[in-house]
Amino acid sequence: MIMIKHHTFKIALFVTVLSLLLTGCGQKSEGSDPKAQKMEGTEQGDKIPEQLIKLEASIEKIIKDLNGPAVETQQEKGDEGGKKEEKGSDTESSSGESGSSGEASDTKSSSDEESEDSDKSKTGEEDTKKDNGQKKEGEKKEGGQDKQPLDSIFPTINNLHYQWNGYMPMAVKKGANNVLVDNFSKALNNLTGTALENNSAKTLLAANSLYRHVPDLYSLYKTSVSPEIKRIRYYIRNAMLCSISSDWQTVQKDMASLKSSWALYKNTLDKEQQSDSNMLDFSISELDKVIQEKSGALISIKGKIALSNVEALEKAVNKKANSEAGQGSSQ
């Protein structure tokens, strides 16, 4: 009888222990949720904020408005896409009009095309003059004003100050040190003061000096796309701009930094980007050759080709990263 009771006690004890173990496993599983939430939060935090993208877009807009070597940004692509959609809807609505209206529209379109071709021709002529080195720093009109007025960039510069004020706390929270924050602020103030001098060449240099800190801001975020490609863009552009004022010492320093940065970055690329990587590699080599020759016209041409290849490579890397992110989320 005592043996039976002892055996029954052992069974009850075993059931109790088993129940506690099962409960413990359930609690452990629940305890892993905060970790999962933390990982999810990290992914959200490492997404490049819209405020930083807009900052970069504003700097590129200033360079573009001054006829400098600018690149197309993500924000500009979105804006152009919206304009194309609006244009498409306008075309569809106009197609339902009467035949006479259609003829009038066709006449107007052909007139617009002629005007457009004329504008393109003028633009082409201006680019040719620029590439031939005929546009010199500080070209003057009567009264001592720059040929290219700077009034158009002041709204963008003003907006940049507000954008930076809104983004700065986010950068500090993400780990930006005082040196980075101060350097960006000083560069922005310098751009504003330089623009007031109404000298486009100096303002372009000041705008690119501000862009110099953009890769460092992108480096605050852990993403699959390295911001080093933006640093490569900065060095190419700065070499181009400094060659205009014949500051060959700075040009040589920029090229040395460019080669070093590119050597590190290209080793991180996959085979899928090999074609784009080779094109950029060759264009950097070509740019270096014409810089040694101090040929202003060729530096402008080769520099633009190198910047175009940087943009193509950046698109390819971003496309692959977005594709992989999409596959990961679908799983």
PyMOL commands that set and color helices and strands:
alter all, ss='L'
color gray80, all
select helices_A, chain A and resi 2-45+50-65+74-94+99-131+151-174+178-196+200-211+214-218+228-244+248-266+271-293+296-330
alter helices_A, ss='H'
color red, helices_A
deselect
rebuild
show_as cartoon
